[in-house]
Each structure stands twice: as structure tokens, then as C-alpha cells.
Amino acid sequence: MNRMKKIMVTAVCAVLCVALASCSMVSVNEDKDRAQVVAEVNGTQITKGEVLDQVDMNLAVYGMTREQFAEQYGSDQFTAMKEDMLNQFVKSELLYQHAQADGLVEDSEDVRAEKRQGIEDTLASLRSGIEETANADDTITDKEAYIEEQYAKYSELYGYGDIDKAVEDSIKTDAINAEVEKLNNEVSYSEEEAKTYYDELMETQKPAIDEDATAYTTYKNSGTVVYEPQGARYIKNLLIGLPDDVQSEIKTLRQDGDDEGADAKLEEELAKIKADADAALTRAQAGEDFDALIEELGSDSGMTVEPAKTKGYLVFPGSGMVEEFETAAMALPSVGSLSDLVATDYGYHILQYTSEGGGEVPFDDVKDSIISTKLNEAQTAYQEETIKKWQDEENIKTYPDRLSTFA
């Protein structure tokens, strides 16, 4: 009997040893998997763990895990995302190495101390915000645990889980940015080139917009517009707006096909702001500065940014504005004239005809925009060409297939 017990104990111990060895083997394999070299850039190794950590960080911003992303978008998209991240690592390492060669890495005790202090200040602010949220929420029973959990989560998410590494990453990022700036400074785009491009745009846009005014919107959404529909006009908008939640409710009703319900809700809510709208109209009609009234009373955020802030919105038949808005704008008789109250799902509008539009936009009006856009395009292309040249000429090896194992 004792011999039988001894045999059983020996057998159980053997099973446990196999199980423990298996667990250890899995752990070791996972560590080895993360340590796999997925790229080499002039001798500098990039590991799978580095790439996956960055993938996780990016996904965490959207509240997703790798598994959730793969399930929602498919394994092919997940593989493509990992390979794209690997390529970004290679490009960043190349830029960093060239920044080193160009003497653009700022690394001293003072720099490190300044960066560490900045990170610590950020972390202190993060903790303070979490503490404030926890203390204001009575549903959180264990506030200390909540604070620590949230602090750990967000400090990791922002890349501050390891402060020493965060300092190194910041120094490296600064160097990469300096190298990019160096490359950008090697590219120029002249006013003469901008004028040539302007003429090319005019040659394309003018006949298309003359034939169909709505083509203006397409060109505007895709880049610089150098020609406006004939008969267009610039209109400034003083909006006495409905509350955002009311606008959202009305929009939802219309999307659901309940125009009758939306109209009833709109009428009800417009009545609540009618007195304010009437008061604004009275002031505008009395000659008060319209821009000042927009700044004081208006709730149209589009009127706070250029070029609408200075010129107004360009309106023409088919401009895509709300129908009531567009109709009232086009009915204004002359520059300087004001509309009565114009009701839409956004509230009450008071419109001012500020200037005539239509025809060729002067080159000087769009010159800076063209130069900025085209210079940026040229700089981006030059960066890509330069990095591609480095990749072709230098010792670069990538092993994207290694990204597919385990994760």
C-alpha cells in the first residue's frame, strides 16, 4: 500500500513538473518572440516587441486591442498595420542615424534634466486630474485604487511608463524632427512656380465652373480654388442659434424621416429664441457694426475663421448652403443690405451681403496658400525620395514575416 502511494505521489510530481516546465517554456517563448529582430538598420536592431508595443499604444488611443482590431477589420488589415508600423520604425531609425551624422542630436545633462522635469510635470498634472475626477464621483468607492489604476493606464498610454525611456525617446524624436527640418530646408517653391500652377488651375477650373457652378465646391474641397461662379456673392452670417442638443434632436428626427416631428420641435424651440433674434436684428438694422454683433451674439463657429471671418461665405445657386439660407442670401438686393430673420434648423440667421464674388480670384489672394501647399508637397516628396535612396544604398534588412508569429 505504501509502495502504491509512493508511486502515485511520484506520478503526480512528474505531471506537475511537466506542467510547470510547459508554463516556463511558454513564458520563455513569448519573451523570445518579442525579442525577435524584425529589422536591422545599419546594424541597429528593431525588435518585434518594440513594433507591437507601438501598435498597442496606437490602438489604445481608440480603445481597441489587437484582437478587437483584427476581429473588426480582418487579419489582413492587422498584418498590413503591423508592417506599416515596421516601415515607420525603419524610416525613423534612418532619420535618427543621419541626424547623428549631421550633428543634430542635442543630448546633455541639462537637456535630459529639462525633459525629465517636463515629463514629471505632465505626470503630476495627469494624477491631479484623475484625483479630481475620482473625488467628484461618488460612485467610485475605492478612490485610491481607481486613481492608481487610471494613472498607470494613462501614463503607459502616453509613453511615460518608463521615464528614462521616455527621456531617450524625446531626445530621439527631437533629433528626427531636426533632420526632417534640414531636409525641408533643402527644398524651395518660388512665386514664379506658384504663378505657373495658378495658371494651370485657371485653365482647368474656369470652363468647368462656368459650365456647372457646383464644380466650385468640388475644387474647394480638394484644394485651392482660383475661379468663382459668376453671380456669386459673399455673405456674413449672424446666427442666433438653437442649443446644440436641440439641433441634434431635430437632425435625428429628419434622418428618421419624421419631418413633421422635426418641424414641430423646430417651431417650439425657435419661439424660445425669437426675442433674442428680434433684438439682434434691431441692432443690426440700426447700423451697429455687423462684425462686432457676430462676435458678441453669433454662434456660427465658421464665422470665426478665415476667410469667412473677413469676407463671409461664398453663396451662389447650388452652393450647398441650407436652402432657406441660400434663397435669402441670393435675394439680397445690393452690397451692404441685411436680411430679415431667416429660420433654419440651426436657429435664426441675419445675413449681410458684404461683397460681390464671381470670376477670377486674383493671384495675390491665393499666392501664399499655393506656395504653402505646394512647398509642403515638394518637401514630403523629397523626404520620401531621400529615405528611399538611403534604404537602397545602406544596409537595411526587414523581416516582416516574423511579425505574424504569436501575435
Salt bridges, closest charged atoms under 4 A:
ASP33 OD2 - LYS48 NZ 3.04
ASP53 OD2 - ARG34 NH2 2.88
ASP56 OD1 - ARG66 NE 2.71
GLU93 OE1 - LYS172 NZ 2.75
ASP102 OD2 - LYS182 NZ 3.93
ASP107 OD1 - ARG112 NE 2.71
GLU148 OE2 - ARG127 NH1 2.91
ASP164 OD1 - ARG116 NH2 2.12
GLU168 OE2 - ARG112 NH1 2.79
ASP169 OD2 - LYS165 NZ 2.90
ASP174 OD2 - LYS115 NZ 2.51
GLU186 OE2 - LYS182 NZ 2.88
GLU191 OE1 - LYS367 NZ 3.74
ASP199 OD1 - LYS195 NZ 2.78
ASP210 OD2 - LYS206 NZ 3.39
GLU249 OE1 - LYS265 NZ 3.83
ASP259 OD1 - ARG254 NH1 3.28
ASP263 OD1 - ARG254 NH2 2.79
GLU269 OE2 - LYS265 NZ 3.05
GLU269 OE2 - LYS272 NZ 3.20
ASP278 OD2 - LYS274 NZ 2.91
GLU288 OE2 - ARG283 NE 2.97
ASP291 OD1 - LYS236 NZ 2.71
GLU296 OE1 - ARG283 NH2 2.83
ASP345 OD2 - ARG254 NE 2.55
GLU377 OE1 - LYS374 NZ 2.98
ASP392 OD2 - LYS388 NZ 2.89
GLU393 OE1 - LYS389 NZ 3.29
GLU394 OE2 - HIS98 NE2 2.78
